[in-house]
């Protein structure tokens, strides 16, 4: 570009807006992760398409867990409290994060939800993300592990079409496997697709309806659950902690 009059091709100066957003989010996620770690709570970011069976798997998890694990959850959705209502009915104390038009949760929303859903009295804290196979994978929430629910009704090629989601996954739950006899679905094909995009593909076949695979899922959670080592009540979000990363908008509410 001409320095005198400005004619010619403009100089392109990239504005790294996305980088700044993710940097701010990562700082809040680190705060969340530290809090979960202090409480020795296993935080799971559960992702998947709308209708993949995320809520149903959590309901089945609650039924199978009995007294083995104390479970809590937050459920992200654009509207309604239906998922949280279902989880509360199943015995998982749950809070809704209503995102409006946002297609994913971020670390700040989870942080604020923790004020309404303190996790000092639980072993596993599920973050049921908004149904979406794109954006949720990009945002760190402070979780210990990412779990993706993939339904047999979605086809075998989802890992190839949405590689970032599956590259970020620590575990894939192949859901609704009780429907396989009624569908043209090839388990070997989805395993092959996963092996192409996941560095160390891990797949569990589960059915919320029949209970198949749920015990293996519980074992996976129990192995990763940290041992309690601190006075949880003293570290509750209703107690003293650093509020320097908070913002002033509330997005969540609890259903008892």
Secondary structure, 3 states (H helix, E strand, C coil): CCCCCCCCCCCCCCCCHHHHHHHHHHHHHHHHHHHHHHHCCEEEEEEECCCCCHHHHHHHHHHHHCCCCCEEEEEEECCCCHHHHHHHHHCCEEEEEECCCCCCCCHHHHHHHHHHCCCCCCCEEEEECCCECCHHHCCCCCCCEEEEEEEHHHCCCHHHHCHHHHHCCCEEEEECHHHHHHCCCCHHHHHHHHHHHCCCCCEEECCCCCCCCHHHHHHHHHHHCCCCCCCHHHHCCCCCCCCCCCCCCCCEEEEC
